[in-house]
């Protein structure tokens, strides 16, 4: 089981990620980047396999970033719930 400082670190990371993903400029930049990659992908000649693979890698990278942020958010929520339960047990005794 994780100790309180590790749980707090997860919560802190969660708050940092929330600040980033809720930032309108981040959202705008991320959407513009993704739209650009998709637009460029659609323009590609299907015979240019290397270019298509690169566009696919770029989209997968963006997906991995989103997945990582979601993992951090979930870890933070779990940590927050765990600390709340610990506090409730301590206060409830």
Residue pairs with C-beta under 8 A, 6 or more apart in sequence:
2 10
2 79
2 82
4 83
4 86
6 79
7 79
7 80
7 82
7 83
8 79
8 83
10 72
10 75
10 76
10 78
10 79
11 76
11 79
11 80
11 83
12 76
13 72
13 75
13 76
14 72
14 73
14 75
14 76
14 77
14 79
14 80
15 76
17 69
17 72
17 73
17 76
18 73
20 26
20 69
21 27
21 69
30 62
33 62
34 59
34 62
37 55
37 58
37 59
37 62
38 59
40 55
41 52
41 55
41 56
41 59
44 51
44 52
44 55
45 51
46 52
